[in-house]
Structures are given as C-alpha cells and as structure tokens.
Amino acid sequence: MTKSEYKKAAIKIKRQKQLFIEQLQKTPIIQLVCERLEIGRTSYYRWRNGDKKFAGDCDKAISEGQYLVNDLAESMLVNAIKDCNLSAIRFWLQNHHADYKNRVELSGTISHACEELTNEQEVLVRQALLNAGLLKEGENHEEEK
C-alpha cells in the first residue's frame, strides 16, 4: 500500500468512526449501527480496542442514545395513557405512585432448637477453637451449669 493509499484509508476509517458515533447517539445498539453502516462488528471492536478516544466517544454516544430512547418511550407511554390504555395507566401507577406499588407481605415463625453436642462434635469444636487461637491447650472451655 502506498503512502497516498494509506492516507486515504485512514481518512475513510476516521469518517466511518464519526458516522458510527453519530448513529450510536440515535440508536444505541452496536449490531444495528454496524448493519446500517455495513461495518463488521470485528472492525468496530478492533477500532474500539485500538483507539481509546473512539471507545470513550462510543460509550458517551451510547449513553446519550439511551437517554433519547428513554425519552421516546416515556413520551409514547404518556400518549398511551392519554388514549386510555389501561395497561399503560397501570404501569405508570405501579412505578410512580406509592399506593399502587407491588407489595410482598411475609409472615411466619422461626424456631430454634438447641441440642446437646455429641462427644465427636465437642472434639471437633475444641480442635477448631484451638486452631483459631481462641482456646489454649489444656484450657477448660466448658460453661458451668
């Protein structure tokens, strides 16, 4: 590749990267933008890994695109509410009004049975306490009854 061809290719890639970022701001889905611009996902990830500024710009564009989609979705939800769509009304109330939020009520009892340790269990507990340094050799750890 000649120097002139290399320069043209670099300019083309720079233009593609800019178009990619602009498209991400409108549609924050990598696969869709790749298809729209006829750029392979591997090219996108190669650009991203090799160009920190491009990666940062893409992250920012995706975030901006998500805000745009969220605004659009909320606008459509409000329109659905205005059209008396009961599902939309219910969704809005459940997520924005305390009286309509989903609630979970728990009830029950907890019981705890205390059983005496077997001799084998006492030996294991004593060994664990010794290993942890919480009991010294020859020290009696039994409680007075």
N, C-alpha and C positions, 0 to 999 in steps of 0.2 A: 504494500500500500504506500503510495507516495505521500509526501507531506501535505499536499493540497487535498488529497482524498481523505486523509486522516482528519484534517481541519473541518472538512465538510461533514464528515461522520460525527465529529464532536459537536458541531453546531446543531445537527439534526437530533442528536440524543438530548442536548440541552433543551431544545424546543419541545421534544416529546415529554421530558420530565416536567416542564412547565405546564403543558396541556394535562398531564396526568394529575398534577396538584390541583389545577382548576376543576377538573372533573370530580376529584375526591371531595371538593367543597360542595358540590351539587349532589353527588351520590357517593356516600362514604362506604362503598363496598368494593374492595380491591378487584374481585373477579369481574364485576360488571364494568369497571373502568378499563380493565385490561381488554375485555371483549370489545368495548366501544372504540378504543384506540388501536385495536389489533396489535397489542403488545403482549407477549407471553409473560406469565406470572414469574417465570425464572428470570426474565430480564428485569422485571420490577424488583425482585429480591436481590438480584446482583447489583442493581443501581443503589438500592437501599443499604446494602452491606458495604458498598464501596464509597458512599458519599453521605457523611454524617449530616450535612446540611439538608440534603434531599430527604433523609429519613426524618429529621425534625420537622421539616415543612410538611411532609406527608402526615405525620402524627397530628400536627396542628390542623391541617385540612380535614382530616377525618373527624376531629372533634367539632370543627365548625359545621361540617356536613351533618353530623348527628344532631346538633342544635337545630339546624334547618329542618330536618326530618321530624324532630320532636315538635317544633312549632307547627308544621304542616299537619301532623297527627292530631295535635290539640285543636287546631282550627277545624279539622273535619269532625272531631268529637263534639265540639260546640255546635256545629251545624246539624249534626245528628240529633243532639238534644233539642235544638230549635224545631226539628222536624218530628218531635215527639217519639223518637226511637227509645223504647223502654229499656233496651239493653244498654244503650249509651247513658241514659239517665241513671240507671242502677250502678253502672261502672263508676260514673263520676261521684255519686253519693258515697259509695263504698270506699273510695280513695280520697275523698275530700271533706267528709262530714263525719264527725265522731259517732253520731247516733246510728250510722249505717255500716260502720266497720264490722268486719267479721270478728267474732269473739269466740274464745275457747274457754270453757269452764271445766275445771278439774276438781274432782272430789275423791276422797278415799281415805284410807287409814294406813299408817305404817306401823308395823310391829317389829320388834327386835327381840329375838330370843337369845339369851346368854347361856351358853352351855359350858360345862367344865372341859378343860383341855385334857386330852389323853396324855399318858406318860410320854409317848413318842412326840406329840405336838409340843409338850413342855420342853423336851430336849432340843427340838428344832428352834423354838423361840429363844431359849437360852443361848444357843450357838449363834443365832443371828444377832442378839444383843452384844455378845462378846465380840463378834466380827465387826460390828458397827462402833465398838468402843464405848458403848453405853453401859456396859457391865464389866467389872473387873473379875479376873479369875479368883474363885473362892468366895466372892461376894454373894450373899443370900438375897435374892430378888423377890421372894415371896412376900405377899402382904399379910399382916397379922389379922387374924379373924376374931 
